[in-house]
Amino acid sequence: MLARSILTLTLLTAGPLPAQTAAPALPGSAAAAVSDVYRSVVRIEAAVQMPDYSTPWNSGRFTGGIGTGFVIGKNQFLTNAHVVSNSSRLLITVHGSPRKYPARVKFIAHDCDLALLEVEDFSDFEKFPVFSIGEVPSLESQVRVIGYPIGGERLSVTRGVVSRIDFSSYSHSRADSHLIVQIDAAINPGNSGGPVVQDGKVVGVAFQGLRQADNTGYIIPTPVVRRFLKDIEDGRYDHYVDLGVATFPLFNPAMRRALKLPDNGLGVLVTNVTPTGACDGILKPGDVLVSIDGFPIDSAGQILLAGEKVDLNEVVERKFAGDTVALRWLSAGTWNDRDVALKTLPPSRMYAIQYEKKPRYTVFAGLVFQPLDTNLFATIKLDDVNVRRLYSDFVPKGIFTEREDIVLLTRVESDPVNSQLSGFTGLAVDKINGTLVKSLKHAHELLNPATPPDFFVIELFGAARPVIIAGNAVAAANERVSKTYDIQKLSNLEE
Amino acid sequence: MRPLFIFPLLILAACERHEAVVAAPAPAAPLATPPAADPAATLASVVRISTTQQAWNEGQPWEKQPPGKRRSLGAIVAPGQVLTTAEMAADATYIELESPDGKQLAPAKVIAVDFEANLALLGLESESDAKFFEGTKPLEMAVPPKLGDTLDIVQVEENGTPLVTPGSLLSVDVVSNFLPGQFFLTYEVKASMQSAANSFSLPVLHDGKLAGLLTSYDSKDQISDVTASDIVARFIKEAADGEYAGFPSLGISISRTDDANFRAWLKLPEDDGGLYVSTVKAGGSAEKAGLKKGDVIVAIDGHPIDRLGYFEDSHYGRLYWSHLVRGAKSAGDTVKLDLLRDGQPTIVEAVLDRRDEQDQLVPAYTFGKAPSYLVKGGLVFQELTRPLLEGFGEEWSSRAPLNLLDVYENPQKYESRGRRIVFLAGVIATPATVGYEPLRNLIVTKVNGQDIKDMKSLIEAFAQPGADGMDQIEFDEEKFSVHLDEAASDAVDAQLKQRGLSRLSRAEN
């Protein structure tokens, strides 16, 4: 993954100013017309509490950061999700005013890195101009990025040209890809969430940069913004929907001949259908998908949408749970047409960083069990082959249908009952007392029965032997561990 | 059309060899005790060895890597027979013996080699060089030394002067000194050595007799690993008849029983030892003898095994249990195991055999064996081996593709499929592989409907394309097949040959 998020979640430090963050002079002509709109670009100060996945009973680290937001309606401030993620306090400041307005998150969408904030009292903002949402800017056209990047306290404006329109990854969640626009204006920490303006309209939200390259900034284009705003109209944010299909390009002439396809450059091969997904039971591996909502799919999996070649998923991207897509495909020589109802795929969150969640865990006789997710993967070193396979197969192979969580033994807090067990950390739990472990909650129940068995037998994937804890030793061990390691709550089963 | 050559180099580095630690020249330390061996007399019993080694390129298996050279000092152990480490014989293309005075040279051949024990026995390539050994004096095997004994490490300087460094035998342990996971009885000798023309692959004497072979030297701690005389003597004895059988194994993996909870669950007595059997390898001598996962081994051949896996050796003191199998026995010998099965005492007698690495699904080493492969229309197929996995770099055990690592870690899941795991290692961009470039590291299950059991069966399966002139390739865990046009692939193969691929396939047994 090349794109790296602009890290707003670091406190600003005083230091020499990078040259490019100095505010450039505005062209005289445009200045008068647009300067009024600058009032509606606000500075967001976030106090953040980062959850601690390595010692999940602890409070986590307190930190903070600066980002940008802008007014898009009555008491509606749009910004990036990553500016306000895990926030414990939000303050909004207006350009040229010392006053700080307490704000809160109304809607947050981590999969497309957008959030909508509101202030407690909007009356001071009533007269502010409201940004209207424009279209996707065309290649080579000029845009302005407005925000509060590092290098100074006041508003900064930079200019750039649209250099690429692509379908690419959004680094905030580490798992999502959407339409993205690359510009050559400098986007620096603090710019995140700021408007990108063209002809007086917002054409994107500045959100990430690239560490290895100069003058590459990425903005969230308006189709993604519009989708977010439409999604929350019903009062809550649902996740993006997913087709649940993996495809392989069909360039190869031999491949086309074997599938009895004409040499017309159309169609992609279905290689996997996610169990329980939208297409489960409809498509199957080996089918050839040729059109989606009437758009012909080329052999690279692209469609022509509004004059641009985009990934076929772009059609799905703009839809919501319950909407349908019309698919046409070839299956074993037969043509099929069907409207497929789209739905979200909650288990795929396994691969996304989670925010605003309290880490789940249970401590049993000093053994710490946690559910496997990307947050945990990012925090502790997990290199056991079995664990990595369970992770990567979790959705594609439908492991989630059998196990809601993959439960890991992550730590052993030293205690006389477990002093020989430190070698077992980092392994996944298969069974407890012969019962297949389905979730962390299930593991917790199996480890805390009404009457303890003689022995708790915990079987781990890839371990040389089972982990054994004498049933009558658990209560005392729990008490000791809780006291010695200051673990106030021995379990947290809810996010 | 000119095919575009982009070699998907999955294998970035060659198989990392475990090299003996070579020390920087250190100032000679004052000798605590004069060497027991007469330095001048040792010259008649040692010979310099130079070897040229060239391994195959695991990433591009049709060619070899650049050759390298290595030197050592061998011990003459019988008329015309020289003992050295297996490292010297690994991937050797040319081995030459040289008398210490540099007057005589003779090409050598490998009589027997054991990569696991890191020992090799060399002889003359040609009988016509027999005069090379005139005037030499084979070393006798020493009685196994005891802890604290002084051992003499023999080196020969560039100018032919012998250099004998006495060292004290600090400890005896069962360690692995060349290949990971291969444990053999080893002496740890403390001596301050200098680097003298040879690498640290040297004879070690006790009272002028051969007590072992030095395999590595750590200049920082001044500790050498010396393969024990017991192992050396057994190797020479087994190699002498020309039919080297090797060191046997039981075919189990174990877990210690020092955890009180675990012992209580296993119903093991408080004051006893015992080793928990974690896995029993299919087809191994333990399985044939009826050993089961979950058994607890309490004694081997009457030696009680403690909960950490050690027994009391009458000569060396506490040693790891594996020596009772790998060091003390030969293939065909019987070993008696006292077990506790579900808390009940049981006795099992296992006839030991040698597990040949070539019979493993994923061989741990492939010295001297050319890798099996097939290049078909630009698709590159290989057989999975550990050296191939090691090509994914220093951290291969976490970097290599998961599906391949899974085979290596859990071979029992895959053993029913055949002799080897064949996988699509990568794709050379050719007109026949347009659109296939992203495919790599996929385990091949079937080609043209036939099960793939090894490289040979893959080549045979490709020889029978479908009636439409197409090959169909199916992969493990992937629910789609890839197709190759025979005519297009033949044209590509002809071009690849023109472009310097010496041959497009190799299937070693």
Interface residues (C-beta under 8 A of the other chain):
Chain A: F248 P249 L250 F251 N252 P253 A254 M255 R257 A258 L259 L269 V270 T271 N272 P285 G286 S299 D383 V385 N386 R388 R389 S392 V417 S419 Q420 L421 F455 V457 G462 A464 R465 P466 I468 I469 A470 A473
Chain B: S253 I254 S255 D258 D259 A260 N261 F262 A264 W265 Y276 S278 T279 S397 S398 L402 L405 D406 E409 N410 A432 T433 V434 G435 Y436 D468 M470 Q472 E478 K479 F480 S481 V482 H483 L484 D485 A488
